[in-house]
Amino acid sequence: MRGSIGYISSLLIIFSGCSSKRFIALSDGGGSGSSITIRVGGEMAIIDRAGGYLTFHGGDRLLDRVKYMELDRLKGIFSDLYSSMPTKPKSYILYFKPNSSELTEESKSSLDSAMDYIRRSSPCIVDVVGHTDRVGDSSSNRDLSLKRAKYIESIIERSVDIDSDRVVAKGYGEEDLLIKTSDGVPEPRNRNVEIFIK
């Protein structure tokens, strides 16, 4: 769930007459990283960047290859849809001191900024995702990452007027690390909690 990965955030189905359908992938404007695979009968097509579209007929065969439309033209045609699409989640990364749930000084300031953003964005959903480095066993690291996430979750719930069911804490331990390392390697940037606000 790293913020640097772009994604195709919506798929629009347009019915063109009774027997053919057109699919258009709309992007959030991020980079690359995702695709949509469409299988029709024995044929397959991949839409792998913003503005891609294809048409198929009667549910059993593709009419053509994937084509691409300029994003400015696409945004003009589907302006109502673009304006109703959800915004990309805002994210903050907080770092911890080794083997603890104590934030570094810089991260205390980042947490204050995150809580200000939550207040301005209400109502919103907040995902709090904990990580560790690869020092120690994976089970203990999963527990520590969840402890860190729950600690941040409790601060948010105490400090911001938000329903507790709108804040979710998760512990990923050594999984989905910011910096890939070998087992047993200490990496301060992996001792973090990510806050995603949407």
ZIHU-V200260 format. One record per residue. N is the residue number from 1. OMEGA is omega in whole degrees, 0 to 359 (* if undefined). Layout:
# ZIHU-V200260
((N OMEGA) (N OMEGA))
This chain:
# ZIHU-V200260
((1 181) (2 185) (3 183) (4 182) (5 176) (6 180) (7 173) (8 194) (9 181) (10 176) (11 181) (12 175) (13 177) (14 177) (15 180) (16 183) (17 186) (18 192) (19 179) (20 180) (21 177) (22 177) (23 177) (24 178) (25 178) (26 183) (27 174) (28 180) (29 179) (30 181) (31 180) (32 175) (33 182) (34 175) (35 175) (36 177) (37 180) (38 178) (39 178) (40 185) (41 178) (42 183) (43 180) (44 175) (45 180) (46 172) (47 189) (48 174) (49 185) (50 177) (51 180) (52 176) (53 175) (54 179) (55 171) (56 191) (57 171) (58 176) (59 185) (60 178) (61 176) (62 178) (63 186) (64 174) (65 176) (66 176) (67 181) (68 180) (69 176) (70 184) (71 179) (72 178) (73 179) (74 180) (75 176) (76 181) (77 185) (78 184) (79 179) (80 180) (81 179) (82 182) (83 180) (84 180) (85 178) (86 178) (87 178) (88 181) (89 173) (90 182) (91 176) (92 176) (93 179) (94 182) (95 185) (96 172) (97 184) (98 174) (99 181) (100 174) (101 180) (102 180) (103 169) (104 183) (105 180) (106 182) (107 175) (108 177) (109 178) (110 178) (111 177) (112 178) (113 179) (114 181) (115 175) (116 179) (117 178) (118 179) (119 182) (120 186) (121 184) (122 2) (123 180) (124 175) (125 181) (126 173) (127 180) (128 189) (129 181) (130 178) (131 173) (132 168) (133 186) (134 174) (135 183) (136 182) (137 187) (138 180) (139 178) (140 179) (141 176) (142 178) (143 180) (144 180) (145 177) (146 178) (147 178) (148 180) (149 180) (150 177) (151 179) (152 177) (153 182) (154 177) (155 180) (156 182) (157 179) (158 190) (159 184) (160 178) (161 182) (162 177) (163 183) (164 179) (165 177) (166 177) (167 184) (168 178) (169 178) (170 176) (171 181) (172 180) (173 183) (174 183) (175 174) (176 185) (177 176) (178 179) (179 180) (180 178) (181 172) (182 179) (183 177) (184 182) (185 177) (186 179) (187 184) (188 183) (189 176) (190 177) (191 188) (192 167) (193 175) (194 175) (195 177) (196 183) (197 180) (198 *))
